[in-house]
Amino acid sequence: MLRVGDLQRSIDFYTRVLGMQLLRTSENPEYKYSLAFVGYDGGNPGQAEIELTCNWGTTEYELGTAYGHVALGVPDAHAACEKIRAAGGQVTREAGPVLGGSTVIAFVTDPDGYKIELIQTESTTYDDRRHSDAKNADPLRSA
């Protein structure tokens, strides 16, 4: 779950920039919050979902030191960065090998400052037996 300051802005980022689908939303007037669930391929159970929570009256959060980042597998990190940039997203680390390794990664930042790591699934570090469906994952559909 990610707490967001502007639910529509976050929905726009995850759907328009990252190519996810808006799976469902809900409102809770009694407790003053709204939820949106985004993901790929219809979400659970086949794919993970991200829950976006907007507490009414709160427009920003301190991210804290415990949160690291969300990671998404992409077939081509360079192409994904170009697509994200073209859609108005912020690439904060260009695609390239991870320090001390050969896996190609990149980072983007969502409108609330959350970091999202893009991990290239066609990397030579993936063992076909351990990551058999990773090479077929395509979260950024046209990347």
C-alpha positions in Angstrom: 0.0 0.0 0.0 1.2 3.5 -0.9 -0.2 6.6 0.7 -0.7 9.3 -1.9 -1.5 13.0 -1.7 -3.7 13.2 -4.8 -5.4 10.0 -5.8 -6.2 11.0 -9.4 -2.6 12.2 -10.1 -1.3 8.8 -8.8 -3.9 6.8 -10.9 -2.8 8.8 -13.9 0.8 8.0 -13.3 0.4 4.3 -12.7 -2.0 3.8 -15.6 -0.8 6.3 -18.2 2.9 6.3 -17.5 3.5 2.8 -16.3 0.7 1.2 -18.3 -1.1 -0.5 -15.4 -4.9 -0.9 -15.3 -7.2 0.7 -12.7 -8.7 -2.4 -11.3 -11.1 -1.0 -8.7 -11.7 1.9 -6.4 -13.6 2.5 -3.2 -14.6 5.4 -0.9 -15.0 5.3 2.8 -16.7 8.6 3.9 -17.0 7.5 7.5 -13.2 7.2 7.9 -12.4 9.8 5.2 -10.2 7.8 2.8 -10.3 6.6 -0.8 -8.6 3.5 -2.3 -7.5 2.6 -5.8 -6.0 -0.6 -6.9 -3.8 -0.7 -10.0 -2.0 -3.6 -11.6 -1.3 -5.6 -14.8 -3.4 -8.3 -16.5 -6.4 -7.9 -14.3 -4.4 -8.1 -11.0 -4.8 -10.9 -8.4 -4.4 -13.8 -8.5 -2.2 -13.8 -11.6 -0.4 -10.5 -11.0 0.4 -8.3 -8.0 -1.6 -5.2 -7.3 -0.6 -1.9 -5.8 -3.1 -0.3 -3.4 -3.1 3.5 -3.5 -4.6 5.1 -0.3 -5.6 8.7 -0.2 -6.5 10.0 3.3 -8.8 13.0 2.8 -7.2 16.3 3.8 -3.6 15.0 3.6 -1.7 16.2 0.5 1.8 14.8 1.1 3.7 12.3 3.3 7.2 11.9 4.5 8.5 8.7 2.9 10.6 7.7 5.9 13.7 5.5 6.0 12.1 2.0 6.0 10.6 2.2 2.5 12.9 1.2 -0.3 11.1 0.9 -3.6 8.7 -1.1 -5.7 10.3 -3.3 -8.4 8.8 -4.1 -11.8 10.2 -6.6 -14.4 10.4 -5.1 -17.9 11.8 -6.8 -21.1 13.9 -3.8 -22.0 14.8 -1.2 -19.4 16.2 1.3 -22.0 12.9 1.2 -24.0 10.9 1.4 -20.8 12.7 4.6 -19.7 12.1 6.2 -23.1 8.4 5.3 -22.9 8.1 6.6 -19.4 9.9 9.9 -20.2 7.7 10.4 -23.3 4.6 9.9 -21.1 5.8 12.7 -18.8 7.3 10.4 -16.1 10.6 11.2 -14.3 13.5 8.8 -14.9 15.8 9.2 -11.9 18.4 6.6 -12.9 19.0 5.7 -16.5 19.1 2.1 -17.6 22.4 0.4 -17.0 24.1 -2.4 -15.1 23.6 -2.6 -11.3 26.7 -1.8 -9.4 28.9 -4.8 -9.2 26.7 -6.9 -11.5 25.3 -7.3 -15.0 21.6 -7.0 -14.4 20.2 -3.9 -16.2 18.1 -1.7 -13.9 16.7 1.8 -14.0 14.7 3.9 -11.5 11.7 6.2 -12.0 9.8 8.3 -9.4 6.1 8.6 -9.0 4.3 11.9 -8.3 4.5 11.3 -4.5 8.2 10.6 -4.6 8.1 6.8 -4.4 10.9 5.0 -6.2 10.1 2.3 -8.8 12.9 0.1 -10.0 12.7 -1.3 -13.5 14.6 -4.7 -13.7 15.3 -5.9 -17.2 14.1 -9.5 -17.4 16.1 -10.3 -20.5 19.3 -10.0 -18.3 22.0 -12.6 -18.5 21.8 -13.0 -14.7 18.3 -14.7 -14.9 18.5 -18.5 -14.8 15.7 -19.9 -17.0 14.9 -22.6 -14.3 14.4 -20.1 -11.5 12.7 -17.3 -13.5 10.9 -19.1 -16.3 8.1 -16.6 -16.5 10.2 -13.5 -15.8 11.4 -13.4 -19.4 7.7 -13.4 -20.6 6.6 -10.6 -18.2 5.9 -7.3 -20.0 4.5 -4.8 -17.5 5.2 -1.9 -19.8 3.4 -3.4 -22.8 5.0 -1.5 -25.6 8.5 -1.2 -24.1 
